[in-house]
Amino acid sequence: MTVKDLTEALELKVFSGQQGLQNEISGGYTSDLLSDVMGHCKQNDVWVTLQTHRNIMAIASLRELAAIVIVKGFEPEAEAINKSNEENIPILGTSLGAFEISGKIYELLKK
Amino acid sequence: MTFTYEIEGGNFSRAGSASSDIKKALKQLDLDYNIIKRVVVSIYEAEVNIVAHARRGTLTADIDADGIVVVLDDEGPGIPDIEAAMTTGFSTASPRVREMGFGAGMGLPNIKKNADSLHIQSTVGVGTRLEIAVNFK
């Protein structure tokens, strides 16, 4: 499944990183603790979080994640958007909470 | 190859830039992704520790065919109890740092888990020196 497929299936907002919409997603990780994500996510994961500052992009880029989904209607900070566009790793958004969106992503990836 | 970076305490918008540069260099070496991942996790955590706790620091990375050795020297508060600092969940980070999702007490444990060796020397009130090594073979 590509990031684009995911955004369409779950009506996610695309804030940035449009060039990376064809990134392939192989799994997912949900956490707001950056070291937890750094240490435990996998390459090509989609990361669900409520963090919005630029350091989320440092993690996403260093660990080669497919995309970030920001929950509860929060919006990424400008520096995060710039970095997302540079790195071609999309930042997506949903009005849902982390529990609900993670469940939906899990269901889609399980198929 | 030797790389040297200055790290500024408190400047979170630059946190991870040395790690990112070193990762680009490692990508040229045709290494297994898992090795690059272990290096990147280790260096990023060490870099963030300086940003979160120290006034300033330097990072020097030496890369050769056998592996990478990274030395981080900082001027900062030092670590009074290294054993406690190595415990998952133990943190002295400020509330501001924690709100950003750092300071969960996972940094040094992440380094220990991912590096082939980790040596810490610290003097309270002076600073901390970390030496991290990851072998390529």
gemmi code that builds the backbone of each chain (N, CA, C; Angstrom):
import gemmi

chains = {
    "A": [
        ("MET", (0.842, -1.203, 0.000), (0.000, 0.000, 0.000), (0.877, 1.253, 0.000)),
        ("THR", (0.518, 2.211, -0.862), (1.293, 3.461, -0.879), (0.672, 4.471, 0.085)),
        ("VAL", (1.438, 5.524, 0.356), (0.933, 6.601, 1.210), (-0.323, 7.214, 0.576)),
        ("LYS", (-0.298, 7.314, -0.741), (-1.463, 7.873, -1.454), (-2.709, 7.008, -1.221)),
        ("ASP", (-2.540, 5.697, -1.322), (-3.670, 4.780, -1.070), (-4.224, 5.018, 0.335)),
        ("LEU", (-3.311, 5.184, 1.281), (-3.731, 5.373, 2.676), (-4.498, 6.694, 2.843)),
        ("THR", (-3.982, 7.745, 2.239), (-4.650, 9.054, 2.392), (-6.050, 8.998, 1.787)),
        ("GLU", (-6.188, 8.276, 0.687), (-7.500, 8.189, 0.035), (-8.460, 7.331, 0.851)),
        ("ALA", (-7.968, 6.213, 1.342), (-8.839, 5.290, 2.081), (-9.337, 5.914, 3.387)),
        ("LEU", (-8.499, 6.716, 4.024), (-8.858, 7.246, 5.348), (-9.105, 8.751, 5.338)),
        ("GLU", (-9.189, 9.314, 4.131), (-9.453, 10.753, 3.968), (-8.519, 11.598, 4.832)),
        ("LEU", (-7.233, 11.328, 4.689), (-6.241, 12.082, 5.456), (-5.875, 13.354, 4.700)),
        ("LYS", (-5.582, 14.393, 5.468), (-5.132, 15.638, 4.865), (-3.639, 15.512, 4.553)),
        ("VAL", (-3.227, 16.016, 3.380), (-1.797, 16.002, 3.047), (-1.245, 17.405, 3.294)),
        ("PHE", (-0.451, 17.544, 4.352), (0.113, 18.862, 4.678), (1.326, 19.182, 3.819)),
        ("SER", (2.123, 18.153, 3.495), (3.418, 18.398, 2.844), (3.996, 17.091, 2.328)),
        ("GLY", (5.101, 17.220, 1.599), (5.826, 16.036, 1.125), (5.086, 15.284, 0.027)),
        ("GLN", (4.345, 16.032, -0.821), (3.544, 15.394, -1.888), (4.386, 14.468, -2.774)),
        ("GLN", (5.678, 14.806, -2.929), (6.559, 13.985, -3.779), (6.735, 12.570, -3.217)),
        ("GLY", (6.381, 12.392, -1.949), (6.579, 11.079, -1.343), (5.295, 10.263, -1.249)),
        ("LEU", (4.248, 10.690, -1.956), (2.964, 9.967, -1.840), (3.034, 8.554, -2.402)),
        ("GLN", (4.041, 8.299, -3.237), (4.173, 6.931, -3.766), (5.007, 6.038, -2.839)),
        ("ASN", (5.494, 6.581, -1.718), (6.248, 5.742, -0.772), (5.416, 4.534, -0.367)),
        ("GLU", (6.077, 3.410, -0.324), (5.403, 2.161, 0.049), (5.375, 2.032, 1.574)),
        ("ILE", (4.233, 1.665, 2.128), (4.102, 1.494, 3.586), (4.179, 0.010, 3.912)),
        ("SER", (5.053, -0.350, 4.854), (5.091, -1.772, 5.215), (4.579, -2.050, 6.625)),
        ("GLY", (4.416, -0.996, 7.426), (3.898, -1.213, 8.780), (3.604, 0.121, 9.430)),
        ("GLY", (3.362, 0.093, 10.722), (3.057, 1.328, 11.410), (3.550, 1.334, 12.838)),
        ("TYR", (3.687, 2.552, 13.416), (4.099, 2.680, 14.803), (3.405, 3.906, 15.390)),
        ("THR", (2.873, 3.764, 16.611), (2.157, 4.869, 17.243), (2.826, 5.198, 18.568)),
        ("SER", (3.357, 6.430, 18.690), (3.992, 6.850, 19.935), (4.311, 8.337, 19.857)),
        ("ASP", (4.323, 8.987, 21.020), (4.686, 10.410, 21.071), (6.057, 10.615, 21.696)),
        ("LEU", (6.705, 9.535, 22.082), (8.051, 9.627, 22.657), (9.064, 9.386, 21.545)),
        ("LEU", (9.865, 10.408, 21.274), (10.726, 10.348, 20.092), (11.766, 9.224, 20.178)),
        ("SER", (12.311, 8.998, 21.357), (13.307, 7.927, 21.479), (12.670, 6.551, 21.323)),
        ("ASP", (11.421, 6.444, 21.705), (10.695, 5.192, 21.529), (10.551, 4.902, 20.038)),
        ("VAL", (10.167, 5.922, 19.280), (10.009, 5.750, 17.841), (11.372, 5.466, 17.212)),
        ("MET", (12.362, 6.273, 17.596), (13.725, 6.104, 17.069), (14.206, 4.663, 17.263)),
        ("GLY", (13.965, 4.132, 18.435), (14.485, 2.810, 18.766), (13.635, 1.653, 18.264)),
        ("HIS", (12.356, 1.890, 18.021), (11.473, 0.741, 17.766), (10.685, 0.749, 16.467)),
        ("CYS", (10.675, 1.876, 15.748), (9.952, 1.855, 14.472), (10.758, 1.038, 13.463)),
        ("LYS", (10.128, 0.743, 12.333), (10.832, 0.022, 11.273), (10.832, 0.877, 10.005)),
        ("GLN", (11.807, 0.613, 9.162), (11.894, 1.312, 7.886), (10.562, 1.158, 7.144)),
        ("ASN", (10.099, 2.247, 6.495), (8.843, 2.272, 5.719), (7.576, 2.173, 6.568)),
        ("ASP", (7.713, 2.399, 7.859), (6.515, 2.499, 8.705), (5.805, 3.834, 8.478)),
        ("VAL", (4.499, 3.840, 8.773), (3.791, 5.103, 8.914), (3.718, 5.362, 10.428)),
        ("TRP", (4.054, 6.599, 10.819), (4.165, 6.941, 12.254), (2.993, 7.835, 12.665)),
        ("VAL", (2.245, 7.383, 13.664), (1.102, 8.140, 14.177), (1.512, 8.851, 15.465)),
        ("THR", (1.319, 10.190, 15.519), (1.755, 10.953, 16.693), (0.972, 12.254, 16.836)),
        ("LEU", (1.040, 12.848, 18.024), (0.477, 14.200, 18.172), (1.567, 15.258, 18.198)),
        ("GLN", (2.830, 14.853, 18.079), (3.922, 15.834, 18.028), (3.901, 16.557, 16.678)),
        ("THR", (4.206, 17.849, 16.703), (4.101, 18.657, 15.469), (5.375, 19.429, 15.138)),
        ("HIS", (6.411, 19.336, 15.993), (7.605, 20.164, 15.775), (8.567, 19.501, 14.789)),
        ("ARG", (9.619, 20.243, 14.434), (10.459, 19.796, 13.320), (11.227, 18.507, 13.620)),
        ("ASN", (11.434, 18.196, 14.887), (12.217, 16.997, 15.200), (11.547, 15.701, 14.766)),
        ("ILE", (10.220, 15.746, 14.541), (9.566, 14.532, 14.020), (10.134, 14.179, 12.650)),
        ("MET", (10.533, 15.219, 11.903), (11.086, 14.948, 10.576), (12.508, 14.392, 10.658)),
        ("ALA", (13.252, 14.789, 11.710), (14.594, 14.218, 11.889), (14.463, 12.709, 12.083)),
        ("ILE", (13.500, 12.312, 12.911), (13.276, 10.881, 13.149), (12.840, 10.188, 11.855)),
        ("ALA", (11.867, 10.784, 11.182), (11.306, 10.163, 9.976), (12.370, 9.993, 8.898)),
        ("SER", (13.242, 10.992, 8.781), (14.268, 10.935, 7.757), (15.368, 9.939, 8.143)),
        ("LEU", (15.830, 10.010, 9.405), (16.913, 9.111, 9.824), (16.476, 7.655, 9.769)),
        ("ARG", (15.210, 7.395, 10.092), (14.727, 6.003, 10.123), (13.978, 5.609, 8.848)),
        ("GLU", (13.963, 6.523, 7.867), (13.367, 6.235, 6.548), (11.929, 5.758, 6.652)),
        ("LEU", (11.112, 6.555, 7.327), (9.697, 6.224, 7.449), (8.964, 6.608, 6.163)),
        ("ALA", (7.802, 5.996, 5.947), (7.027, 6.263, 4.731), (6.265, 7.580, 4.854)),
        ("ALA", (5.721, 7.858, 6.051), (4.914, 9.076, 6.263), (4.653, 9.238, 7.753)),
        ("ILE", (4.218, 10.461, 8.117), (3.806, 10.740, 9.495), (2.328, 11.116, 9.458)),
        ("VAL", (1.554, 10.615, 10.412), (0.154, 11.040, 10.537), (0.006, 11.792, 11.861)),
        ("ILE", (-0.372, 13.066, 11.784), (-0.590, 13.872, 12.981), (-2.077, 13.811, 13.341)),
        ("VAL", (-2.341, 13.511, 14.601), (-3.722, 13.213, 15.023), (-4.436, 14.434, 15.604)),
        ("LYS", (-5.734, 14.245, 15.844), (-6.571, 15.195, 16.586), (-6.606, 16.605, 16.002)),
        ("GLY", (-6.405, 16.702, 14.699), (-6.503, 18.006, 14.048), (-5.331, 18.941, 14.277)),
        ("PHE", (-4.283, 18.460, 14.931), (-3.092, 19.307, 15.093), (-2.427, 19.524, 13.737)),
        ("GLU", (-1.673, 20.625, 13.643), (-1.009, 20.936, 12.379), (0.505, 21.003, 12.575)),
        ("PRO", (1.264, 20.555, 11.575), (2.727, 20.577, 11.708), (3.264, 22.010, 11.702)),
        ("GLU", (4.357, 22.236, 12.420), (5.005, 23.547, 12.406), (5.701, 23.764, 11.056)),
        ("ALA", (5.913, 25.047, 10.725), (6.468, 25.402, 9.399), (7.790, 24.683, 9.118)),
        ("GLU", (8.666, 24.592, 10.117), (9.967, 23.934, 9.907), (9.803, 22.451, 9.579)),
        ("ALA", (8.782, 21.838, 10.182), (8.527, 20.418, 9.885), (8.036, 20.274, 8.443)),
        ("ILE", (7.185, 21.194, 8.020), (6.664, 21.162, 6.641), (7.808, 21.320, 5.635)),
        ("ASN", (8.702, 22.264, 5.890), (9.834, 22.478, 4.968), (10.684, 21.223, 4.837)),
        ("LYS", (10.972, 20.632, 5.972), (11.820, 19.438, 5.983), (11.110, 18.267, 5.286)),
        ("SER", (9.814, 18.168, 5.477), (9.023, 17.110, 4.839), (9.082, 17.249, 3.314)),
        ("ASN", (9.008, 18.476, 2.839), (9.093, 18.708, 1.392), (10.485, 18.398, 0.858)),
        ("GLU", (11.507, 18.727, 1.649), (12.890, 18.423, 1.233), (13.146, 16.921, 1.172)),
        ("GLU", (12.610, 16.214, 2.148), (12.931, 14.790, 2.290), (11.945, 13.881, 1.558)),
        ("ASN", (10.874, 14.473, 1.020), (9.829, 13.680, 0.356), (9.209, 12.627, 1.267)),
        ("ILE", (9.025, 13.024, 2.525), (8.295, 12.160, 3.460), (7.036, 12.931, 3.859)),
        ("PRO", (5.873, 12.484, 3.392), (4.646, 13.253, 3.628), (4.260, 13.358, 5.105)),
        ("ILE", (3.752, 14.534, 5.487), (3.083, 14.688, 6.773), (1.590, 14.772, 6.480)),
        ("LEU", (0.850, 13.868, 7.098), (-0.590, 13.759, 6.880), (-1.314, 14.154, 8.161)),
        ("GLY", (-2.615, 14.401, 8.053), (-3.367, 14.784, 9.241), (-4.734, 14.147, 9.282)),
        ("THR", (-5.220, 13.955, 10.510), (-6.565, 13.432, 10.718), (-7.187, 14.125, 11.925)),
        ("SER", (-8.522, 14.202, 11.940), (-9.188, 14.769, 13.120), (-9.347, 13.693, 14.206)),
        ("LEU", (-9.123, 12.432, 13.833), (-9.298, 11.332, 14.798), (-8.145, 11.299, 15.808)),
        ("GLY", (-8.378, 10.603, 16.902), (-7.317, 10.387, 17.891), (-6.411, 9.241, 17.465)),
        ("ALA", (-5.305, 9.078, 18.198), (-4.286, 8.095, 17.828), (-4.831, 6.662, 17.861)),
        ("PHE", (-5.662, 6.378, 18.861), (-6.204, 5.017, 19.007), (-7.022, 4.625, 17.778)),
        ("GLU", (-7.925, 5.540, 17.421), (-8.850, 5.229, 16.337), (-8.142, 5.130, 14.977)),
        ("ILE", (-7.276, 6.113, 14.693), (-6.628, 6.089, 13.371), (-5.651, 4.923, 13.271)),
        ("SER", (-4.999, 4.595, 14.377), (-4.070, 3.451, 14.349), (-4.841, 2.164, 14.044)),
        ("GLY", (-6.026, 2.030, 14.639), (-6.864, 0.858, 14.382), (-7.245, 0.754, 12.917)),
        ("LYS", (-7.597, 1.880, 12.346), (-7.999, 1.874, 10.927), (-6.807, 1.532, 10.024)),
        ("ILE", (-5.654, 2.123, 10.336), (-4.457, 1.834, 9.524), (-4.092, 0.352, 9.654)),
        ("TYR", (-4.165, -0.140, 10.857), (-3.844, -1.551, 11.114), (-4.741, -2.459, 10.269)),
        ("GLU", (-6.035, -2.167, 10.262), (-6.989, -2.969, 9.483), (-6.627, -2.963, 7.997)),
        ("LEU", (-6.259, -1.790, 7.491), (-5.930, -1.683, 6.067), (-4.653, -2.453, 5.733)),
        ("LEU", (-3.660, -2.347, 6.607), (-2.370, -2.983, 6.319), (-2.441, -4.499, 6.470)),
        ("LYS", (-3.384, -4.952, 7.276), (-3.527, -6.384, 7.545), (-4.046, -7.128, 6.327)),
        ("LYS", (-4.780, -6.403, 5.451), (-5.420, -7.066, 4.308), (-4.403, -7.656, 3.338)),
    ],
    "B": [
        ("MET", (37.766, 8.510, 6.969), (37.047, 9.786, 6.940), (36.793, 10.246, 8.365)),
        ("THR", (37.018, 11.535, 8.612), (36.710, 12.093, 9.924), (35.751, 13.267, 9.763)),
        ("PHE", (34.732, 13.265, 10.591), (33.747, 14.349, 10.577), (33.713, 14.978, 11.964)),
        ("THR", (33.655, 16.299, 12.007), (33.545, 16.988, 13.297), (32.384, 17.985, 13.242)),
        ("TYR", (31.594, 17.985, 14.284), (30.447, 18.909, 14.355), (30.419, 19.588, 15.714)),
        ("GLU", (29.983, 20.837, 15.696), (29.715, 21.557, 16.945), (28.234, 21.389, 17.254)),
        ("ILE", (27.906, 21.101, 18.497), (26.493, 20.950, 18.882), (26.166, 22.003, 19.935)),
        ("GLU", (25.089, 22.719, 19.671), (24.705, 23.837, 20.536), (23.634, 23.378, 21.527)),
        ("GLY", (23.903, 23.572, 22.820), (22.918, 23.201, 23.832), (21.624, 23.998, 23.656)),
        ("GLY", (20.505, 23.339, 23.810), (19.207, 24.022, 23.780), (18.633, 24.267, 22.395)),
        ("ASN", (19.444, 24.069, 21.342), (18.950, 24.370, 19.992), (18.335, 23.124, 19.339)),
        ("PHE", (17.062, 22.900, 19.632), (16.401, 21.695, 19.127), (16.154, 21.723, 17.629)),
        ("SER", (16.162, 22.917, 17.046), (15.860, 22.913, 15.614), (17.061, 22.366, 14.819)),
        ("ARG", (18.256, 22.295, 15.438), (19.413, 21.707, 14.751), (19.655, 20.249, 15.185)),
        ("ALA", (18.901, 19.786, 16.178), (19.157, 18.436, 16.713), (18.980, 17.391, 15.617)),
        ("GLY", (19.963, 16.557, 15.445), (19.874, 15.499, 14.443), (20.618, 15.814, 13.164)),
        ("SER", (21.148, 17.045, 13.037), (21.781, 17.395, 11.764), (23.122, 16.668, 11.579)),
        ("ALA", (23.877, 16.485, 12.660), (25.127, 15.723, 12.536), (24.808, 14.272, 12.158)),
        ("SER", (23.795, 13.706, 12.822), (23.396, 12.315, 12.525), (23.001, 12.167, 11.060)),
        ("SER", (22.284, 13.164, 10.568), (21.799, 13.123, 9.195), (22.974, 13.154, 8.210)),
        ("ASP", (23.972, 14.007, 8.487), (25.164, 14.091, 7.647), (25.943, 12.776, 7.631)),
        ("ILE", (26.107, 12.204, 8.814), (26.870, 10.961, 8.918), (26.126, 9.832, 8.215)),
        ("LYS", (24.812, 9.851, 8.338), (24.017, 8.832, 7.640), (24.246, 8.910, 6.131)),
        ("LYS", (24.274, 10.136, 5.599), (24.507, 10.298, 4.154), (25.864, 9.696, 3.770)),
        ("ALA", (26.885, 9.921, 4.596), (28.215, 9.360, 4.310), (28.177, 7.834, 4.344)),
        ("LEU", (27.456, 7.277, 5.319), (27.393, 5.808, 5.447), (26.652, 5.179, 4.276)),
        ("LYS", (25.654, 5.907, 3.779), (24.873, 5.405, 2.638), (25.760, 5.161, 1.411)),
        ("GLN", (26.868, 5.945, 1.317), (27.786, 5.791, 0.180), (28.575, 4.489, 0.281)),
        ("LEU", (28.615, 3.904, 1.475), (29.508, 2.769, 1.716), (28.866, 1.410, 1.446)),
        ("ASP", (27.620, 1.419, 0.988), (26.974, 0.166, 0.630), (26.893, -0.798, 1.827)),
        ("LEU", (26.532, -0.252, 2.992), (26.407, -1.076, 4.197), (24.988, -1.620, 4.303)),
        ("ASP", (24.844, -2.668, 5.068), (23.544, -3.225, 5.380), (22.696, -2.171, 6.102)),
        ("TYR", (21.400, -2.089, 5.771), (20.559, -1.059, 6.396), (20.567, -1.168, 7.921)),
        ("ASN", (20.614, -2.381, 8.423), (20.571, -2.575, 9.879), (21.789, -1.947, 10.581)),
        ("ILE", (22.926, -1.965, 9.916), (24.121, -1.337, 10.504), (23.952, 0.184, 10.510)),
        ("ILE", (23.478, 0.722, 9.406), (23.248, 2.174, 9.333), (22.228, 2.581, 10.398)),
        ("LYS", (21.184, 1.790, 10.538), (20.164, 2.068, 11.553), (20.780, 2.113, 12.945)),
        ("ARG", (21.622, 1.144, 13.270), (22.218, 1.099, 14.618), (23.111, 2.307, 14.861)),
        ("VAL", (23.853, 2.725, 13.831), (24.706, 3.914, 13.968), (23.834, 5.150, 14.178)),
        ("VAL", (22.820, 5.281, 13.341), (21.979, 6.474, 13.356), (21.224, 6.618, 14.682)),
        ("VAL", (20.681, 5.528, 15.180), (19.971, 5.582, 16.465), (20.938, 6.017, 17.565)),
        ("SER", (22.135, 5.429, 17.576), (23.109, 5.738, 18.622), (23.533, 7.203, 18.583)),
        ("ILE", (23.882, 7.680, 17.394), (24.398, 9.055, 17.307), (23.293, 10.066, 17.571)),
        ("TYR", (22.099, 9.792, 17.046), (20.999, 10.747, 17.250), (20.709, 10.921, 18.736)),
        ("GLU", (20.638, 9.832, 19.454), (20.351, 9.923, 20.893), (21.443, 10.711, 21.617)),
        ("ALA", (22.698, 10.464, 21.245), (23.805, 11.154, 21.905), (23.780, 12.650, 21.577)),
        ("GLU", (23.430, 12.949, 20.332), (23.338, 14.343, 19.894), (22.228, 15.066, 20.670)),
        ("VAL", (21.085, 14.420, 20.769), (19.948, 15.023, 21.477), (20.288, 15.217, 22.959)),
        ("ASN", (21.031, 14.279, 23.539), (21.420, 14.437, 24.946), (22.204, 15.727, 25.168)),
        ("ILE", (23.099, 16.044, 24.240), (23.874, 17.292, 24.384), (22.940, 18.495, 24.249)),
        ("VAL", (22.055, 18.456, 23.253), (21.112, 19.574, 23.059), (20.230, 19.751, 24.300)),
        ("ALA", (19.786, 18.637, 24.863), (18.832, 18.696, 25.979), (19.491, 19.053, 27.306)),
        ("HIS", (20.748, 18.686, 27.485), (21.345, 18.810, 28.826), (22.552, 19.744, 28.922)),
        ("ALA", (23.333, 19.854, 27.843), (24.625, 20.545, 27.966), (24.574, 21.963, 27.398)),
        ("ARG", (25.652, 22.739, 27.641), (25.752, 24.080, 27.058), (26.234, 23.986, 25.614)),
        ("ARG", (27.210, 23.134, 25.407), (27.709, 22.933, 24.051), (28.476, 21.610, 24.014)),
        ("GLY", (28.758, 21.166, 22.799), (29.546, 19.945, 22.683), (30.122, 19.801, 21.295)),
        ("THR", (31.017, 18.796, 21.164), (31.521, 18.469, 19.832), (31.313, 16.977, 19.587)),
        ("LEU", (31.095, 16.667, 18.335), (30.946, 15.269, 17.921), (32.007, 14.997, 16.867)),
        ("THR", (32.799, 13.967, 17.078), (33.800, 13.578, 16.077), (33.546, 12.134, 15.689)),
        ("ALA", (33.391, 11.922, 14.409), (33.137, 10.566, 13.916), (34.292, 10.134, 13.020)),
        ("ASP", (34.850, 8.966, 13.300), (35.896, 8.383, 12.469), (35.349, 7.137, 11.803)),
        ("ILE", (35.379, 7.146, 10.480), (34.823, 6.009, 9.745), (35.939, 5.361, 8.929)),
        ("ASP", (36.102, 4.052, 9.061), (36.996, 3.327, 8.150), (36.302, 2.052, 7.687)),
        ("ALA", (37.037, 1.174, 7.045), (36.407, -0.011, 6.454), (35.811, -0.933, 7.512)),
        ("ASP", (36.349, -0.882, 8.728), (35.902, -1.817, 9.765), (34.729, -1.307, 10.590)),
        ("GLY", (34.568, 0.013, 10.654), (33.478, 0.517, 11.484), (33.558, 2.004, 11.728)),
        ("ILE", (32.735, 2.452, 12.659), (32.674, 3.865, 12.995), (32.875, 4.025, 14.508)),
        ("VAL", (33.678, 5.030, 14.870), (33.846, 5.395, 16.278), (33.441, 6.859, 16.403)),
        ("VAL", (32.511, 7.118, 17.307), (32.022, 8.483, 17.489), (32.321, 8.912, 18.920)),
        ("VAL", (32.977, 10.068, 19.055), (33.266, 10.612, 20.381), (32.493, 11.914, 20.543)),
        ("LEU", (31.728, 12.007, 21.615), (30.972, 13.232, 21.907), (31.463, 13.787, 23.238)),
        ("ASP", (31.937, 15.033, 23.184), (32.437, 15.704, 24.386), (31.551, 16.905, 24.650)),
        ("ASP", (31.029, 17.006, 25.842), (30.228, 18.210, 26.103), (30.679, 18.959, 27.345)),
        ("GLU", (30.335, 20.256, 27.353), (30.478, 21.076, 28.558), (29.080, 21.187, 29.122)),
        ("GLY", (28.881, 20.601, 30.297), (27.527, 20.589, 30.836), (27.512, 20.130, 32.274)),
        ("PRO", (26.373, 19.704, 32.743), (26.212, 19.384, 34.154), (26.884, 18.076, 34.575)),
        ("GLY", (27.226, 17.223, 33.598), (27.771, 15.916, 33.954), (26.683, 14.994, 34.465)),
        ("ILE", (27.031, 13.726, 34.630), (26.069, 12.719, 35.098), (26.524, 12.221, 36.470)),
        ("PRO", (25.792, 12.542, 37.538), (26.221, 12.134, 38.881), (26.212, 10.618, 39.080)),
        ("ASP", (25.223, 9.950, 38.485), (25.091, 8.508, 38.695), (24.869, 7.839, 37.337)),
        ("ILE", (25.957, 7.359, 36.746), (25.861, 6.813, 35.380), (24.978, 5.569, 35.359)),
        ("GLU", (25.045, 4.775, 36.406), (24.225, 3.555, 36.441), (22.737, 3.905, 36.391)),
        ("ALA", (22.347, 4.925, 37.161), (20.938, 5.369, 37.138), (20.575, 5.890, 35.752)),
        ("ALA", (21.489, 6.667, 35.149), (21.217, 7.253, 33.830), (21.040, 6.186, 32.757)),
        ("MET", (21.650, 5.026, 32.970), (21.529, 3.934, 32.000), (20.215, 3.164, 32.163)),
        ("THR", (19.451, 3.474, 33.203), (18.206, 2.752, 33.466), (17.073, 3.329, 32.614)),
        ("THR", (16.374, 2.456, 31.884), (15.265, 2.916, 31.050), (14.224, 3.624, 31.926)),
        ("GLY", (13.828, 4.811, 31.505), (12.810, 5.555, 32.247), (13.388, 6.605, 33.173)),
        ("PHE", (14.688, 6.501, 33.497), (15.311, 7.510, 34.360), (15.650, 8.723, 33.505)),
        ("SER", (15.194, 9.910, 33.939), (15.468, 11.115, 33.168), (15.577, 12.323, 34.075)),
        ("THR", (16.437, 13.265, 33.697), (16.520, 14.541, 34.421), (16.126, 15.690, 33.493)),
        ("ALA", (15.460, 15.363, 32.384), (15.110, 16.387, 31.391), (14.080, 17.376, 31.941)),
        ("SER", (14.125, 18.591, 31.425), (13.200, 19.645, 31.854), (11.789, 19.372, 31.306)),
        ("PRO", (10.757, 19.996, 31.925), (9.398, 19.820, 31.413), (9.273, 20.219, 29.940)),
        ("ARG", (9.975, 21.276, 29.534), (9.884, 21.729, 28.136), (10.383, 20.632, 27.193)),
        ("VAL", (11.501, 20.030, 27.568), (12.090, 18.976, 26.745), (11.151, 17.768, 26.687)),
        ("ARG", (10.516, 17.479, 27.813), (9.596, 16.328, 27.854), (8.346, 16.559, 27.004)),
        ("GLU", (7.868, 17.792, 26.996), (6.674, 18.093, 26.191), (6.913, 17.834, 24.717)),
        ("MET", (8.185, 17.989, 24.288), (8.497, 17.741, 22.878), (8.599, 16.250, 22.574)),
        ("GLY", (8.490, 15.425, 23.594), (8.559, 13.985, 23.376), (9.942, 13.416, 23.603)),
        ("PHE", (10.872, 14.299, 24.067), (12.192, 13.816, 24.463), (12.169, 13.553, 25.968)),
        ("GLY", (13.321, 13.127, 26.497), (13.435, 13.030, 27.953), (12.598, 11.934, 28.561)),
        ("ALA", (12.428, 10.833, 27.818), (11.650, 9.722, 28.351), (12.559, 8.694, 29.033)),
        ("GLY", (13.833, 9.022, 29.144), (14.761, 8.090, 29.789), (15.062, 6.876, 28.929)),
        ("MET", (15.077, 7.077, 27.616), (15.335, 5.958, 26.710), (16.588, 6.167, 25.872)),
        ("GLY", (17.196, 7.340, 25.989), (18.311, 7.699, 25.106), (19.529, 6.813, 25.301)),
        ("LEU", (20.101, 6.843, 26.495), (21.301, 6.018, 26.734), (21.004, 4.527, 26.573)),
        ("PRO", (19.862, 4.023, 27.073), (19.555, 2.608, 26.810), (19.483, 2.277, 25.314)),
        ("ASN", (18.940, 3.211, 24.513), (18.911, 2.995, 23.058), (20.324, 2.890, 22.485)),
        ("ILE", (21.223, 3.736, 23.000), (22.612, 3.698, 22.500), (23.247, 2.354, 22.867)),
        ("LYS", (23.078, 1.964, 24.106), (23.679, 0.717, 24.579), (23.190, -0.478, 23.761)),
        ("LYS", (21.889, -0.442, 23.442), (21.286, -1.540, 22.698), (21.799, -1.602, 21.252)),
        ("ASN", (22.054, -0.441, 20.657), (22.375, -0.405, 19.231), (23.872, -0.392, 18.909)),
        ("ALA", (24.684, 0.107, 19.851), (26.121, 0.207, 19.576), (26.813, -1.102, 19.964)),
        ("ASP", (27.986, -1.358, 19.353), (28.787, -2.504, 19.782), (29.527, -2.194, 21.063)),
        ("SER", (29.883, -0.908, 21.254), (30.432, -0.534, 22.556), (30.061, 0.898, 22.898)),
        ("LEU", (29.922, 1.148, 24.186), (29.590, 2.491, 24.683), (30.398, 2.718, 25.954)),
        ("HIS", (31.207, 3.789, 25.956), (31.951, 4.164, 27.168), (31.552, 5.569, 27.578)),
        ("ILE", (31.253, 5.737, 28.851), (30.846, 7.054, 29.349), (31.806, 7.474, 30.457)),
        ("GLN", (32.335, 8.695, 30.328), (33.099, 9.292, 31.428), (32.431, 10.623, 31.719)),
        ("SER", (32.250, 10.929, 32.989), (31.563, 12.170, 33.288), (32.091, 12.783, 34.571)),
        ("THR", (32.220, 14.111, 34.574), (32.604, 14.839, 35.780), (31.509, 15.846, 36.080)),
        ("VAL", (30.909, 15.718, 37.260), (29.790, 16.603, 37.614), (30.259, 18.056, 37.582)),
        ("GLY", (29.478, 18.885, 36.912), (29.786, 20.312, 36.820), (30.764, 20.650, 35.705)),
        ("VAL", (31.308, 19.650, 35.039), (32.281, 19.900, 33.973), (31.754, 19.426, 32.620)),
        ("GLY", (31.438, 18.137, 32.550), (30.938, 17.642, 31.275), (30.987, 16.128, 31.171)),
        ("THR", (30.585, 15.661, 29.992), (30.461, 14.223, 29.755), (31.120, 13.877, 28.428)),
        ("ARG", (31.739, 12.699, 28.394), (32.341, 12.198, 27.153), (31.772, 10.808, 26.870)),
        ("LEU", (31.237, 10.657, 25.687), (30.722, 9.355, 25.260), (31.592, 8.854, 24.117)),
        ("GLU", (31.930, 7.579, 24.143), (32.599, 6.976, 22.998), (31.754, 5.796, 22.545)),
        ("ILE", (31.286, 5.904, 21.310), (30.352, 4.914, 20.767), (31.017, 4.250, 19.561)),
        ("ALA", (30.976, 2.932, 19.497), (31.532, 2.254, 18.322), (30.528, 1.271, 17.742)),
        ("VAL", (30.471, 1.241, 16.421), (29.673, 0.226, 15.719), (30.580, -0.410, 14.668)),
        ("ASN", (30.685, -1.731, 14.712), (31.506, -2.462, 13.741), (30.695, -2.734, 12.481)),
        ("PHE", (31.362, -2.677, 11.349), (30.655, -2.913, 10.079), (30.627, -4.407, 9.732)),
        ("LYS", (31.493, -5.199, 10.385), (31.534, -6.634, 10.035), (31.251, -7.492, 11.250)),
    ],
}
model = gemmi.Model(1)
for chain_id, residues in chains.items():
    chain = gemmi.Chain(chain_id)
    for i, (resn, *xyz) in enumerate(residues, 1):
        res = gemmi.Residue()
        res.name, res.seqid = resn, gemmi.SeqId(i, " ")
        for name, pos in zip(("N", "CA", "C"), xyz):
            atom = gemmi.Atom()
            atom.name, atom.element = name, gemmi.Element(name[0])
            atom.pos, atom.b_iso = gemmi.Position(*pos), 0.0
            res.add_atom(atom)
        chain.add_residue(res)
    model.add_chain(chain)
structure = gemmi.Structure()
structure.add_model(model)
structure.setup_entities()
